[in-house]
Each structure stands twice: as structure tokens, then as C-alpha cells.
Amino acid sequence: MFRLNFFHRKRILVVNDEEDVLTIVKARLRQNGYQVLIASDGLEGLRMAQKESPDLIFVDVTIPRINGFQMVQLLRHDKLLKEIPTIVATASHHKDEVTWWAQMGIHHLLVKPFETKVLLDKIQEALKSSPLQKSGRKSFWKILTSHGTSDTKKLHGEMN
């Protein structure tokens, strides 16, 4: 089993409203040395991404308040959040949806149901390819995102 060094624990934001999925994914991520942040809807996930600056976001398409499509769109239009590697879980694999996700720059699209081993593999791939991990800008970026950006704050205000 792959375990990360305690001092280099990657933080994964999981955005999902299904308790059973959260329980399983959270347990497997923790078993593999990741720190897990949880949000049960898209707006909470977006706010948590701003506040916590996770190393990766794993989001389900069908979540309340703002869905996975909207959340990823807002992430990708935020100058400070757009580089966070994102993995999306969906029940659909319609060609148009797959094309849209590719255009949005997500790292992986997982079609449900999926094995947690596949998720763990995709997380490792996404983290290795992340420009944030390669550039060493993580601590600087965390400071910037803890304050949010005016673009994202404006969008949040329009949704409330």
C-alpha cells in the first residue's frame, strides 16, 4: 500500500452529498496517507477550495446548491484556483459530456461505479502532473487563496 510521508501529506477535497460514498472514499484516502477535506455541496466545496487550497479536488457531478459542472466552471475561471487538479465522478459517459469535461481541463473523468483503487491511481497521476507540484509554488499559492479572489467572491455573492 502506498503511503505518503506525514510531512508531505497531500490534501484532497472531496465534494459529494452521498454519505456512504464519503465514508468509503474518506477511509481509503486516509489509509493511503492523504488528508481529507469534505464538502457536501458545490458551493461549500468552492468556498472550501478558496479557504484551504487543496492539492486536488474530487467532485461528483450531481451535488446540491451548485452542481459539479458549475463548480468546475467557477474553479476554472478563478485565477488562483484553476490550476488545482480535478477529478470528476459521473454516471454518464455521453460523448458531449466527455468533450465538455476535456475542454474544462479536468484531469480525469471517472464513470460510476468505480473502484477506489482506480480513484487512488488517478489521484496519484493528477498530483504528479500538477503544475503546482512541479513549480514549488504551493506555499505561496496557499497564502493567496486563503484570501480568495474578487472574481470568485463576486460569483459567490451572486449565488447567495
N, C-alpha and C positions, 0 to 999 in steps of 0.2 A: 504494500500500500504506500502510495506517495504521500509524504508529509512535508510540510513547509517548516523551515526554521521559525521558531517563535518570534524572533525579532524581524522577520521578513514576511509576516502573515499578510496575505492579500485580503482585502475587504470586498466582499461580494454583496451587492444589494439585490435581494430577491423581491420582486413585486408580483404578488399573486394573492387572490382572495379565497383560495381553497385551503382550508386548514390541514387536510390530510396531505396535500402536496407540499405545503410549507413544512410540515413536520418531517417528512421524508427527506426533502432537499436540504433543509437546515441540518439535520443529523448527518447526512453524508458529507456535506461541505465541511462541517466541523471536524468529522472523523479524518478528513484529509487536510487539516491544518488551516482552513480558511476562517476568517472572522466573518460572521453573517449578520447583515442588516436586513430587517424585514419591513415591508410596506404592504398594506392590504388593498390599496387602490392607486390609480395612476397619479393623482395629484399629490398624495402623500409620498409616493415614490420620487416624483420630480423634486419636491421640497427636500427630501432626504438626500437626493443626489447633490443638490446645491450645498446643503449643510455638511455632509460627510465626505464628499468627494471619493466615492468608492473606486476600487481598481477595475471593477467590472459590474455590469448590470444584467440581471437575468429577469426578463419581464414576460408575462403572459399577455396574449392579445386581448382576451376577454376579462378585463378588470373594470371595476366600477369607477365612477366620477369622470375620469378621462381614460379612454381605453389605451391599449398598448400602441396602436397606430399613432394616436395623438401624443402620447408620452414620448415616443421615439422622435416624432417630428419636432417637438419642443426641445428635446435634448440636442438634436442635430442643428437647430437654429441658434443655439446658445454658444457663444464663442468659447466659453470655458468648459462646457460640458460635452461638446460634440466629439471630443476625442476619446471619451470613455468607451471601451469595448462593450458591445451589447449583444446579448444572445436573446432571441425571441422564441417563445413556445407558442405554437398554434395548432389548431385541429385541422386546418385547411392547408392544402398544398396546391391550390389553384395557381396556374401559370401567371396570371396577372398579379396575384398577391406576392408570389416569389419574386417577380420582377420589381415590384414596388419596394420590397424589403431590400433588395440588392441596391437599388438606387438610393435608399436611405443610408446605406453604408453599414448595415449591421454585420457582425462577424459571422454569426451562424443562425440558421432558422431550424429549429427542432420541431418536427411534426409529432404531436401527441397521439398515442402514448409513446414515451421514450424511456430507455433505461438510464438510471442515474450514472452508470459508467460512461455512457455516451456524453452526458452533460459534463461530467468531470473532464473527459478528454477535450471537449470543445472549449471549456474554460481555460485549460492549460494552453491550448493553441492560441486562443484570443489574447491571453495575457502575454504570451511570448511575442506576438506580432504587434502589440500595442505601442504606438509611438511614444506614449507617456513613459512606459517602462524602459524603452531604449534610450530616451533622451535624458533621463535622470531629473526631469523637471517636477517630479511628484510632490516634493515638499513645498515648492514654490506654488504649484498649482493648487494644493490644498488650502493654502493661505488665501489665494484669490477667490476660490469657490466658496469659502466659508462666508463670504460677504454677498454672494450671488451677483447677478448682473442686472443692469437696468432692463434689458430686453426680456429676460425671464421674469423678473418681478412684475413688469408691466403685463405680461401674459397671465401671470398668476392672478393679478388684480382683476383682469377681465373675466376670469373663470369663477371667481368667488361671488 
